[in-house]
Amino acid sequence: MAAPVSYARVSPADRPPFTVAYERKGAGEPIVLLHGIGHHLQAWRPVCDILAASHEVIALDLPGFGASPALPGGSSYDLSTVVPLLAAAFTELGVERPHVVGNSLGGLLALELGRARAVRSVTALSPAGFWTEAERRYAFGVLRGMHAGAHALPQPVVESLARSAIGRASLTGTIYAHPGRRSADAVAAETRALREAPGFAPTLAAGRGVRFTGDVPDVPVTIGWGSRDRLLLRRQGVRAKHAIPGARLVRLPGCGHVPMNDDPALVARVILDTVR
């Protein structure tokens, strides 16, 4: 059963206040979950109950995505802004150096939080930032196409498409290896989240020059990559391993770019192995 969505007002010392939406359940060492660009915290629901059996689990909507409002006017969505804002959100939520798990953009943010030593461990699933320029252009082009498609389709049409396996594949086949396993309601909701995200365009713009370089010392890191990732191709995982030599690189067989729905048990096991 999904936890109710709550809201936290975060007031960093040196930046304007902002609000984040989150779901929280379970007890134990905290695990914070960060979704990818254009997605929302509901992407993590397939694994939340498994993780919450032994840990406190907090799934966040990143600023400008899902139910989290856009950052205050004039605020940047670049890494140097968002990473400390997330650390301030952890403090507001009463978690000190949580284990952090991120997918795509969330994976990049998790690695940056690890480099800042703001977390206990990092599990990054298909993290952004290990692309060549050609690969980045390809991924951004696909994302823009998905965003434009979400805008072009009225919500009743989306809901109708989502009721069939073929329709779910047309809407989300880029990010899931098995889109038919996603429920109709979930696909309709995430298409709406993509369409309505005020953070999408500024986040994509801020990512043009992003490349993750350097190590993440003194923090356990696992990098997981789906064997059927069509957005960030799996060879980028090898680059991530070279950049972070101490990281554990795990292949996720049969999984796409957002693997939590493709194989929840495998993803949960990878996360819990890292936490342990």
C-alpha positions as MATLAB code, in Angstrom:
seq = 'MAAPVSYARVSPADRPPFTVAYERKGAGEPIVLLHGIGHHLQAWRPVCDILAASHEVIALDLPGFGASPALPGGSSYDLSTVVPLLAAAFTELGVERPHVVGNSLGGLLALELGRARAVRSVTALSPAGFWTEAERRYAFGVLRGMHAGAHALPQPVVESLARSAIGRASLTGTIYAHPGRRSADAVAAETRALREAPGFAPTLAAGRGVRFTGDVPDVPVTIGWGSRDRLLLRRQGVRAKHAIPGARLVRLPGCGHVPMNDDPALVARVILDTVR';
ca = [
       0.000    0.000    0.000;
       1.336    3.450   -0.907;
       2.135    5.882    1.886;
       0.320    9.234    1.783;
       2.149   12.092    0.073;
       3.386   14.721    2.530;
       5.099   18.080    2.074;
       8.131   19.634    3.744;
       9.008   23.313    3.668;
      12.784   23.603    3.478;
      14.547   26.837    4.449;
      18.259   26.673    3.545;
      20.466   29.232    5.256;
      21.667   30.847    2.022;
      18.819   30.249   -0.452;
      15.077   30.950   -0.710;
      12.723   28.413    0.900;
      11.272   25.666   -1.274;
       8.855   22.760   -0.859;
       9.324   19.060   -1.550;
       6.717   16.319   -1.703;
       7.589   12.914   -0.284;
       6.283    9.534    0.805;
       7.659    7.933    3.964;
       7.203    4.438    5.386;
       8.999    1.756    7.395;
      11.566    2.019   10.189;
      15.317    1.568   10.471;
      18.291    3.170    8.758;
      16.907    5.682    6.251;
      16.988    5.146    2.490;
      16.112    8.131    0.281;
      14.939    7.488   -3.288;
      15.464   10.015   -6.115;
      13.691    9.649   -9.487;
      14.798   10.707  -12.969;
      13.962   13.736  -15.104;
      10.272   14.017  -15.967;
       9.319   11.242  -13.566;
       7.917   11.313  -10.041;
       8.320    9.494   -6.744;
       5.691    6.906   -7.700;
       8.332    5.301   -9.946;
       9.757    3.732   -6.766;
       6.539    2.123   -5.506;
       7.359   -1.344   -6.917;
      10.348   -1.586   -4.515;
       9.199    0.522   -1.553;
       7.434   -2.231    0.368;
      10.431   -4.569    0.005;
      12.826   -1.903    1.304;
      10.438   -0.750    4.048;
      10.440   -4.229    5.593;
      13.862   -3.393    7.079;
      14.431    0.356    6.569;
      12.769    3.728    6.727;
      12.109    4.634    3.096;
      11.618    8.201    1.878;
      10.782    8.738   -1.799;
      11.142   12.378   -2.868;
       9.688   14.343   -5.741;
      12.631   16.421   -6.959;
      11.979   20.188   -7.064;
       9.877   21.011  -10.112;
       8.704   17.413  -10.619;
       5.709   15.393   -9.468;
       3.954   17.156   -6.616;
       6.987   19.301   -5.705;
       6.565   22.912   -6.883;
       9.146   24.635   -9.032;
      12.083   26.259   -7.304;
      11.596   29.942   -6.447;
      11.871   32.315   -9.403;
      15.397   32.766  -10.691;
      16.738   29.616   -9.024;
      18.950   27.406  -11.153;
      18.414   23.676  -11.589;
      22.114   22.930  -12.010;
      23.961   20.459   -9.796;
      25.663   23.108   -7.684;
      22.219   24.377   -6.669;
      20.132   21.207   -6.408;
      22.628   19.027   -4.515;
      22.855   21.309   -1.443;
      19.077   21.818   -1.573;
      18.596   18.060   -1.312;
      21.028   17.915    1.604;
      18.968   20.653    3.291;
      15.808   18.619    2.607;
      17.376   15.614    4.352;
      17.992   17.789    7.409;
      14.413   19.081    7.356;
      13.144   15.502    7.185;
      15.292   14.538   10.167;
      17.593   12.093    8.382;
      21.341   12.452    8.783;
      23.480   11.019    5.995;
      20.875    8.597    4.636;
      21.567    5.854    2.145;
      20.575    7.346   -1.214;
      19.333    5.569   -4.311;
      18.830    7.401   -7.581;
      17.748    6.611  -11.112;
      18.972    8.569  -14.167;
      19.081   12.230  -13.060;
      18.484   10.956   -9.531;
      21.500    8.666   -9.901;
      23.714   11.590  -10.879;
      22.413   13.579   -7.907;
      23.037   10.604   -5.614;
      26.657   10.375   -6.796;
      27.159   14.106   -6.255;
      25.679   13.769   -2.746;
      28.131   10.933   -2.156;
      31.022   13.074   -3.321;
      29.851   15.761   -0.874;
      29.819   13.083    1.879;
      26.184   13.901    2.606;
      25.124   10.236    2.427;
      26.135    6.844    3.849;
      26.008    4.934    0.573;
      24.999    5.448   -3.052;
      23.123    3.155   -5.394;
      22.940    4.766   -8.839;
      20.737    3.087  -11.454;
      21.608    4.181  -15.005;
      22.974    7.506  -13.714;
      23.243   10.463  -16.070;
      26.594   12.100  -16.773;
      28.698    9.272  -18.234;
      27.745    9.943  -21.835;
      29.713   11.108  -24.837;
      28.415   14.301  -26.397;
      26.698   12.289  -29.144;
      25.050   10.050  -26.546;
      23.909   13.065  -24.554;
      22.363   14.648  -27.640;
      20.580   11.400  -28.442;
      19.198   11.030  -24.887;
      18.092   14.662  -24.695;
      16.420   14.349  -28.097;
      14.480   11.301  -26.917;
      13.460   13.074  -23.718;
      12.293   16.138  -25.636;
      10.290   13.878  -27.919;
       8.641   12.158  -24.955;
       7.857   15.544  -23.405;
       6.375   16.857  -26.671;
       4.320   13.687  -27.059;
       2.960   14.021  -23.521;
       1.917   17.602  -24.349;
       0.316   16.619  -27.645;
      -1.931   13.885  -26.237;
      -4.997   14.943  -24.230;
      -5.217   13.132  -20.908;
      -8.336   11.132  -21.931;
      -6.381    9.801  -24.926;
      -3.442    8.895  -22.655;
      -5.780    7.055  -20.294;
      -7.329    5.164  -23.199;
      -3.928    4.167  -24.573;
      -2.732    3.098  -21.127;
      -5.495    0.486  -20.895;
      -3.774   -1.737  -23.475;
      -0.309   -3.308  -23.430;
       0.400   -1.858  -26.891;
      -0.629    1.609  -25.692;
       1.555    1.376  -22.586;
       4.462    0.350  -24.804;
       3.917    3.359  -27.073;
       3.869    5.712  -24.091;
       6.685    4.266  -21.977;
       8.578    1.703  -24.052;
      11.614    3.988  -24.159;
      12.188    3.740  -20.421;
      10.769    0.295  -19.520;
      11.888   -3.021  -20.971;
       8.500   -4.465  -19.978;
       6.009   -1.583  -20.209;
       3.098   -4.013  -20.182;
       3.879   -4.753  -16.511;
       3.201   -1.140  -15.565;
      -0.395   -0.519  -14.548;
      -2.656    1.635  -16.704;
      -3.134    4.124  -13.867;
       0.628    4.394  -13.286;
       1.356    5.036  -16.976;
      -1.356    7.683  -17.220;
      -0.098    9.376  -14.050;
       3.540    9.465  -15.116;
       2.630   10.800  -18.559;
       0.759   13.605  -16.815;
       3.751   14.175  -14.509;
       6.054   14.505  -17.525;
       3.694   16.930  -19.253;
       3.181   19.145  -16.213;
       6.723   19.225  -14.736;
       7.899   22.861  -14.497;
      11.418   21.620  -13.796;
      11.774   19.653  -17.027;
      13.014   22.373  -19.395;
      15.383   24.132  -16.948;
      16.815   20.814  -15.768;
      17.446   19.670  -19.334;
      19.057   23.024  -20.136;
      21.294   22.787  -17.061;
      22.412   19.298  -18.120;
      23.925   20.265  -21.462;
      27.460   20.585  -20.155;
      27.278   17.937  -17.447;
      29.867   15.150  -17.319;
      30.595   13.267  -14.119;
      34.321   13.255  -13.521;
      36.347   12.370  -10.482;
      35.850    9.782   -7.793;
      33.395    9.279   -4.911;
      35.844    8.460   -2.113;
      35.016    6.928    1.273;
      31.390    6.102    0.357;
      30.161    2.663   -0.782;
      28.883    3.002   -4.366;
      26.966    0.571   -6.560;
      26.181    1.386  -10.178;
      23.412   -0.685  -11.750;
      22.668   -0.687  -15.476;
      19.821   -2.376  -17.304;
      20.841   -4.674  -20.148;
      17.945   -3.226  -22.206;
      18.406    0.456  -21.396;
      17.409    2.307  -24.574;
      18.005    5.828  -23.276;
      21.449    5.710  -21.636;
      23.204    2.815  -23.321;
      24.783    0.249  -21.031;
      28.350    0.921  -22.202;
      28.110    4.090  -20.112;
      28.229    1.829  -17.059;
      31.775    0.820  -17.953;
      32.758    4.489  -18.075;
      31.152    4.994  -14.687;
      33.222    2.139  -13.255;
      36.405    3.684  -14.686;
      35.511    7.070  -13.180;
      34.710    5.546   -9.776;
      37.147    2.607   -9.459;
      35.867    1.533   -6.050;
      32.286    1.231   -7.254;
      30.541   -2.093   -7.759;
      29.118   -2.334  -11.293;
      26.033   -4.547  -11.530;
      24.236   -5.560  -14.701;
      20.447   -5.730  -14.450;
      19.421   -8.410  -16.973;
      16.218   -7.716  -18.870;
      15.781   -4.256  -17.355;
      15.333   -0.941  -19.101;
      16.268    2.597  -18.112;
      13.840    2.655  -15.181;
      14.440   -0.860  -13.795;
      12.342   -0.686  -10.619;
       9.205   -1.847  -12.433;
      10.969   -4.300  -14.752;
      12.443   -6.375  -11.893;
      11.554   -5.025   -8.425;
      13.076   -7.962   -6.536;
      16.438   -7.638   -8.307;
      16.572   -3.861   -7.846;
      15.669   -4.133   -4.158;
      18.364   -6.781   -3.651;
      21.001   -4.565   -5.301;
      19.983   -1.641   -3.072;
      20.002   -3.690    0.119;
      23.367   -5.261   -0.723;
      24.822   -1.758   -1.037;
      23.211   -0.596    2.198;
      24.626   -3.593    4.059;
];
